[in-house]
Structure formats: C-alpha cells, structure tokens
C-alpha cells in the first residue's frame, strides 16, 4: 500500500514520496534539493528529522483505531553521514513498540550508496 502525502502538507512541501505504507513498515524517498540543504550542499539535519518524522507518523496513524489521531511527543536523531544535493535518500520506519497510548518508531535514513545518513527514534502519542 502507498500513502498519499496530500494528508501531510509539510511532507508534500518537502517532496516526500511514500513508496510503501503498512502497519509494520513505512518506506519513503526524498530527493535532496538545494532548498533542503545547508550552505555546503548537504541535506540539512532538520530535513532528515522531518523526513523521518513523517514516515513514523504514517506508521503510527495506520495502527490507530477509527477516530483516533497521533502526534509526535519525542524524537531523537543520530546524524551518521551526509547526503549530497542531487541524490535521493530512502527512509524505512518500523515499530519498536505499539501500545494503547503510545507507539515508538525507528527510522533508518540511507543514502544512495546504502550508507546510513541518520537513525531516528520517535514516540507518537495516541489522541482521542
């Protein structure tokens, strides 16, 4: 299943492409554009975090009961490598914990060469 990024306006603005979306795994791609980079033509850390947050949020949402919503309440990022402008990064988000009140998602952001750019762990709170 894919996910329409129109439901997440900021992800759409960034250019996140959802490739796969399910309760146990969400995969997306992001083209590293100039406007997502630092002065050195490297993907900005905030863009790495926002990309991962979008993927984890979709996974959390897909695990909710009807009428529930979710919001990020905590996020931790390890920056482990660089992604240069013009390349594409791929993010894969998987659940670490899915509970009644929270879920925890870990997202691996990899460059085209398969090397890790970032590792993000986020906690999503269930609302409603």
Secondary structure, DSSP 8 states (H G I E B T S, - for coil): ----GGGSHHHHHHT-EEEEEETTEEEEEEE--GGGB-TTSBB-HHHHHHHHHHHHHHHHHHTS-TT-EEEEEEEEEEE----BTT-EEEEEEEEEEE-SSEEEEEEEEE-TTS-EEEEEEEEEEEE-
